[in-house]
Amino acid sequence: MKIRNSALAGIALAATAALGLTACGGATPAGNGSSAASGGAASGEITVYNAQHESLTKEWVDAFTAETGIKVTVRQGDDTEMSNQIIQEGQASPADVFLTENSPAMTQVENAGLFADVDKDTLAQVPSQFSPSTGKWTGIAARSTVLVYNKTKLTADQLPKSMLDLAKPEWKGRWAASPTGADFQAIVSALLELKGESATEDWLKAMKDNSKAYKGNSTAMKAVNAGEVDAALIYHYYYYGDQAKTGENSNNVTPYYFKNEDPGAFLSVSGGGVLKSSKNAAAAQQFLKFITGKKGQEVLKNGTSFEYAIGSDVPANDKLVPIKDLQAPKVDAAKLNSQKVSDLMTQAGLL
């Protein structure tokens, strides 16, 4: 599974160059497809700037094209690369739709005033807890924060009661994370929103002393599995994805859910939005409606991404802890501040 590790600042120019030259999977650039066919149905082509997992988005795209005939060109990057790319391009962006793994990148684009309103029918398919209060984009999937731990070294009663307890001296050198990744920075964004700047600063300073940094959540989990560290703070689907394959990087590991509305129980929302710059807005809106609809959400339920389905009353994959049992804190995705998180993590020496 993909995790990119770009910092939240200073990468826009590189991303502009890279995305201007290539398209994911050898796809050809989309043209300015017509916005409506006879009878009012959308048609033509759209371009999706995709920071979601390539395999998941491919499933969505294939199913959407099979149903509608609308061609989709996908350009792949990570959350921050793509959001900076869109902001650099502004109203000249060729993107019709933007999909992310985490919501702070969506908020960046929203704050730049580059999203069109999401169709009301699409917003109605997703419970309000999984979309920003502004309605400028919508949740499309979700992932839960977990502490994966080595079950040969620890028992459940030895685990911290809160994510904040990882700052205590007894956890020095015993836990891992991937601080440069967008996933972890989304978790810190939730901590900032829930507990405020002072508490976040203190926790990040302690994290600098207590944790070991790895490049990527899969690598951090692998280190736990190998006994290099006792635990790692990651998202749930890395564990379930590895278990569905060989389990070689997770057989000694089990996920621990903090629950109790703890910051460590944060449920991160993956986002989707339609750009104001879209030259085929009708098809772009239809794509977003499709992936939040029953067929699109069943791709999550029945597939191997192991992300949570959140729309159209589609339940999660049977292997996952039900969302209602996660006891996640309430966080308005529109308030997650990626730039402030970048500043605080830089000050703490984590970026």
C-alpha positions as CSV (number, residue, x, y, z in Angstrom):
1,M,0.0,0.0,0.0
2,K,1.1,3.5,-0.8
3,I,2.4,6.0,1.7
4,R,4.3,9.1,0.6
5,N,6.6,10.9,2.9
6,S,6.8,14.5,1.6
7,A,6.7,17.3,4.1
8,L,3.8,19.7,4.0
9,A,5.8,22.6,2.6
10,G,8.4,23.3,-0.1
11,I,7.4,20.7,-2.7
12,A,5.0,22.5,-4.9
13,L,7.5,23.3,-7.7
14,A,8.8,19.8,-7.9
15,A,5.3,18.4,-7.9
16,T,4.3,20.9,-10.7
17,A,7.1,19.6,-12.9
18,A,6.5,15.9,-12.2
19,L,2.7,16.1,-12.7
20,G,3.0,18.2,-15.8
21,L,5.1,15.6,-17.5
22,T,3.5,12.3,-16.6
23,A,0.1,10.6,-16.0
24,C,-0.4,7.5,-13.9
25,G,-0.6,4.1,-15.5
26,G,0.3,5.4,-19.0
27,A,-3.1,7.0,-19.4
28,T,-3.5,9.6,-22.1
29,P,-4.6,13.1,-21.0
30,A,-8.3,13.8,-21.1
31,G,-9.7,16.2,-23.5
32,N,-12.4,18.8,-22.8
33,G,-15.2,16.2,-22.9
34,S,-18.7,17.4,-23.4
35,S,-20.6,18.1,-20.2
36,A,-23.9,16.5,-21.2
37,A,-25.3,14.0,-23.6
38,S,-28.8,13.7,-25.0
39,G,-31.3,13.3,-22.1
40,G,-29.0,15.2,-19.7
41,A,-26.6,12.4,-18.9
42,A,-23.0,13.3,-18.4
43,S,-20.5,12.1,-21.0
44,G,-17.0,12.7,-22.3
45,E,-13.8,12.6,-20.2
46,I,-12.5,13.8,-16.9
47,T,-9.1,14.0,-15.2
48,V,-8.7,12.9,-11.6
49,Y,-5.8,14.1,-9.5
50,N,-5.5,11.1,-7.2
51,A,-3.7,10.8,-3.8
52,Q,-5.7,7.8,-2.8
53,H,-4.3,4.3,-3.3
54,E,-3.8,3.6,-7.0
55,S,-5.4,0.2,-6.8
56,L,-8.5,1.4,-5.0
57,T,-9.0,4.4,-7.4
58,K,-8.6,2.0,-10.4
59,E,-11.4,-0.1,-9.1
60,W,-13.6,2.9,-8.8
61,V,-12.6,4.2,-12.2
62,D,-13.1,0.9,-14.0
63,A,-16.6,0.4,-12.4
64,F,-17.6,4.0,-13.2
65,T,-16.5,3.9,-16.8
66,A,-18.2,0.5,-17.3
67,E,-21.4,2.0,-16.1
68,T,-21.3,5.5,-17.7
69,G,-18.9,5.3,-20.6
70,I,-17.1,8.3,-19.2
71,K,-13.4,8.0,-19.7
72,V,-11.2,8.9,-16.7
73,T,-7.5,9.9,-16.8
74,V,-5.7,9.5,-13.4
75,R,-2.7,11.5,-12.4
76,Q,-1.1,10.0,-9.3
77,G,0.7,11.8,-6.4
78,D,0.5,12.1,-2.6
79,D,-1.8,14.3,-0.6
80,T,0.4,17.4,-0.3
81,E,2.0,17.1,-3.8
82,M,-1.5,17.1,-5.3
83,S,-2.9,19.9,-3.2
84,N,0.1,22.1,-3.9
85,Q,-0.2,21.2,-7.6
86,I,-3.8,22.3,-7.8
87,I,-3.1,25.5,-5.9
88,Q,-0.2,26.4,-8.2
89,E,-2.4,25.7,-11.3
90,G,-5.4,27.6,-9.8
91,Q,-8.2,28.2,-12.3
92,A,-6.0,26.8,-15.1
93,S,-5.8,23.4,-13.5
94,P,-6.8,20.5,-15.9
95,A,-8.1,18.5,-12.9
96,D,-11.8,17.8,-12.7
97,V,-11.7,15.8,-9.4
98,F,-9.3,15.6,-6.5
99,L,-9.2,12.5,-4.3
100,T,-7.0,12.2,-1.1
101,E,-6.1,9.7,1.6
102,N,-6.4,12.4,4.3
103,S,-8.5,15.5,4.7
104,P,-5.9,18.3,5.5
105,A,-5.0,18.4,1.8
106,M,-8.6,18.9,0.9
107,T,-8.8,21.8,3.3
108,Q,-5.8,23.4,1.7
109,V,-7.5,23.4,-1.7
110,E,-10.8,24.5,-0.1
111,N,-9.1,27.4,1.6
112,A,-7.7,28.5,-1.7
113,G,-11.2,28.8,-3.0
114,L,-10.8,26.2,-5.8
115,F,-13.6,23.7,-5.1
116,A,-17.0,23.9,-6.6
117,D,-20.0,23.0,-4.4
118,V,-20.7,19.2,-4.2
119,D,-24.1,18.2,-5.5
120,K,-26.6,17.9,-2.7
121,D,-27.5,14.4,-3.8
122,T,-23.9,13.3,-3.3
123,L,-23.6,15.0,0.1
124,A,-26.8,13.3,1.2
125,Q,-25.1,9.9,0.6
126,V,-22.5,10.5,3.3
127,P,-23.3,11.1,7.0
128,S,-22.3,14.6,8.1
129,Q,-19.7,13.2,10.5
130,F,-17.6,12.1,7.5
131,S,-17.7,15.4,5.6
132,P,-16.6,19.0,6.3
133,S,-19.1,21.4,7.8
134,T,-18.6,23.6,4.7
135,G,-19.9,21.1,2.2
136,K,-17.2,22.0,-0.3
137,W,-16.0,18.4,-0.6
138,T,-17.2,15.0,0.8
139,G,-15.7,12.1,2.6
140,I,-15.2,9.0,0.4
141,A,-13.6,6.5,2.8
142,A,-12.1,6.5,6.3
143,R,-9.2,4.9,8.2
144,S,-8.7,4.5,12.0
145,T,-5.7,5.4,14.0
146,V,-4.3,2.3,15.9
147,L,-1.3,1.4,17.9
148,V,0.0,-1.9,16.5
149,Y,2.1,-3.7,19.1
150,N,4.3,-6.8,19.3
151,K,2.2,-9.4,21.1
152,T,5.2,-11.5,22.0
153,K,6.6,-8.6,24.0
154,L,3.5,-6.9,25.4
155,T,0.2,-7.8,26.8
156,A,-2.9,-5.6,26.5
157,D,-2.7,-4.4,30.1
158,Q,0.7,-3.0,29.4
159,L,-0.5,-0.7,26.7
160,P,-1.0,3.1,27.1
161,K,-4.6,4.1,27.9
162,S,-4.2,7.2,25.7
163,M,-2.1,8.2,22.7
164,L,-0.9,11.1,24.9
165,D,0.7,8.5,27.2
166,L,3.3,7.8,24.6
167,A,4.9,11.0,25.7
168,K,5.7,9.5,29.2
169,P,9.3,8.4,30.1
170,E,8.4,4.7,30.2
171,W,7.8,4.8,26.4
172,K,11.2,6.2,25.5
173,G,12.7,4.4,22.6
174,R,9.8,1.9,22.5
175,W,7.4,3.2,19.8
176,A,7.6,4.1,16.2
177,A,5.9,6.3,13.6
178,S,6.4,7.8,10.2
179,P,6.4,11.5,11.0
180,T,7.1,12.8,7.5
181,G,4.0,11.0,6.0
182,A,0.6,12.6,5.4
183,D,-1.1,9.9,7.4
184,F,0.8,10.8,10.6
185,Q,0.4,14.5,10.0
186,A,-3.3,14.1,9.8
187,I,-3.3,12.4,13.2
188,V,-1.3,15.4,14.6
189,S,-3.9,17.7,12.9
190,A,-6.6,16.0,14.9
191,L,-4.6,16.3,18.1
192,L,-4.2,20.0,17.5
193,E,-7.9,20.4,16.9
194,L,-8.9,18.3,19.9
195,K,-6.3,19.4,22.5
196,G,-5.0,22.7,21.4
197,E,-1.6,24.1,20.4
198,S,0.2,23.9,23.8
199,A,-0.7,20.2,24.4
200,T,0.3,19.4,20.8
201,E,3.6,21.1,21.2
202,D,4.4,19.2,24.4
203,W,3.4,15.9,22.9
204,L,5.5,16.5,19.8
205,K,8.6,17.4,21.8
206,A,8.2,14.3,23.8
207,M,7.7,12.3,20.6
208,K,11.0,13.6,19.3
209,D,12.7,12.0,22.4
210,N,10.6,8.9,22.8
211,S,9.9,7.6,19.3
212,K,11.9,6.1,16.4
213,A,11.2,7.4,13.0
214,Y,10.6,5.1,10.0
215,K,9.9,5.9,6.4
216,G,6.4,4.7,5.8
217,N,3.8,3.0,8.1
218,S,4.4,-0.4,6.6
219,T,8.1,-0.1,7.5
220,A,7.2,1.0,11.0
221,M,4.8,-2.0,11.4
222,K,7.5,-4.3,10.1
223,A,9.9,-3.0,12.8
224,V,7.3,-3.8,15.4
225,N,6.9,-7.3,14.0
226,A,10.6,-7.8,14.1
227,G,10.9,-6.7,17.7
228,E,12.9,-3.5,16.9
229,V,10.3,-1.5,18.8
230,D,7.3,-2.5,20.9
231,A,4.7,-0.5,19.1
232,A,3.9,1.9,16.3
233,L,1.2,4.5,15.7
234,I,-0.3,3.9,12.2
235,Y,-3.6,3.4,10.4
236,H,-5.5,0.2,10.8
237,Y,-5.4,-0.9,7.2
238,Y,-1.7,-1.7,7.0
239,Y,-2.2,-4.5,9.4
240,Y,-5.3,-5.9,7.7
241,G,-3.7,-5.6,4.3
242,D,-0.6,-7.5,5.3
243,Q,-2.7,-10.2,7.0
244,A,-4.7,-10.6,3.8
245,K,-1.4,-11.4,1.9
246,T,1.4,-13.4,3.6
247,G,1.3,-11.9,7.1
248,E,5.1,-11.9,7.1
249,N,5.2,-8.3,8.4
250,S,2.4,-8.6,10.9
251,N,2.1,-12.1,12.3
252,N,3.7,-11.0,15.6
253,V,1.6,-7.8,15.7
254,T,-2.0,-7.0,16.7
255,P,-3.8,-3.6,16.5
256,Y,-4.9,-1.8,19.7
257,Y,-7.8,0.7,19.5
258,F,-7.6,3.5,22.0
259,K,-11.4,4.2,21.8
260,N,-13.0,6.5,24.4
261,E,-12.9,9.5,22.0
262,D,-9.1,9.7,22.6
263,P,-7.0,11.5,20.0
264,G,-5.5,8.1,19.3
265,A,-9.0,6.9,18.2
266,F,-9.0,9.6,15.4
267,L,-10.9,8.4,12.3
268,S,-9.3,10.1,9.3
269,V,-11.5,10.9,6.4
270,S,-10.4,10.5,2.8
271,G,-11.8,13.3,0.7
272,G,-13.2,13.9,-2.8
273,G,-14.0,17.2,-4.5
274,V,-14.8,18.8,-7.8
275,L,-12.6,21.6,-9.0
276,K,-14.1,24.9,-10.1
277,S,-11.7,24.6,-13.1
278,S,-13.4,21.5,-14.3
279,K,-14.3,21.6,-18.0
280,N,-16.7,18.7,-17.5
281,A,-18.4,19.5,-14.2
282,A,-21.4,17.3,-14.9
283,A,-19.2,14.2,-15.3
284,A,-17.0,15.1,-12.4
285,Q,-20.0,15.4,-10.1
286,Q,-21.3,12.1,-11.4
287,F,-18.0,10.4,-10.6
288,L,-18.1,11.7,-7.0
289,K,-21.7,10.6,-6.7
290,F,-20.7,7.2,-7.9
291,I,-17.9,6.5,-5.5
292,T,-19.9,7.7,-2.5
293,G,-22.9,5.6,-3.8
294,K,-23.7,2.0,-3.1
295,K,-21.6,0.5,-5.9
296,G,-18.6,2.7,-5.1
297,Q,-18.8,2.0,-1.4
298,E,-19.1,-1.7,-2.0
299,V,-15.7,-1.6,-3.6
300,L,-14.4,-0.7,-0.1
301,K,-16.5,-3.4,1.6
302,N,-15.6,-6.2,-0.7
303,G,-12.1,-5.2,-1.9
304,T,-8.6,-5.4,-0.4
305,S,-8.0,-1.8,0.5
306,F,-9.4,-2.4,4.0
307,E,-10.5,1.2,4.3
308,Y,-13.9,1.9,5.9
309,A,-16.9,2.4,3.7
310,I,-18.8,5.5,5.0
311,G,-21.5,6.2,2.4
312,S,-24.8,5.0,1.3
313,D,-25.3,2.8,4.4
314,V,-22.7,0.3,3.1
315,P,-21.1,-1.6,6.1
316,A,-17.4,-1.9,6.5
317,N,-15.4,-5.0,5.4
318,D,-16.3,-7.9,7.7
319,K,-12.8,-8.2,9.0
320,L,-12.8,-4.6,10.4
321,V,-14.0,-3.3,13.8
322,P,-17.3,-1.6,13.1
323,I,-17.1,2.2,13.0
324,K,-19.6,2.5,15.9
325,D,-17.3,0.5,18.1
326,L,-14.2,2.6,17.4
327,Q,-15.6,5.4,19.7
328,A,-13.7,8.0,17.6
329,P,-13.6,11.6,18.7
330,K,-15.7,14.1,16.7
331,V,-13.5,16.2,14.5
332,D,-14.7,18.6,11.8
333,A,-12.5,17.8,8.8
334,A,-12.7,21.4,7.6
335,K,-10.7,22.5,10.7
336,L,-7.7,20.3,10.3
337,N,-4.8,22.7,9.9
338,S,-2.0,21.1,7.9
339,Q,0.3,24.2,7.7
340,K,0.2,24.7,11.5
341,V,1.0,21.1,12.0
342,S,3.9,21.4,9.6
343,D,5.2,24.4,11.6
344,L,4.8,22.6,15.0
345,M,6.5,19.4,13.8
346,T,9.3,21.4,12.3
347,Q,9.8,23.2,15.5
348,A,9.9,19.9,17.4
349,G,12.6,18.6,15.0
350,L,10.4,15.9,13.5
351,L,10.4,17.3,9.9
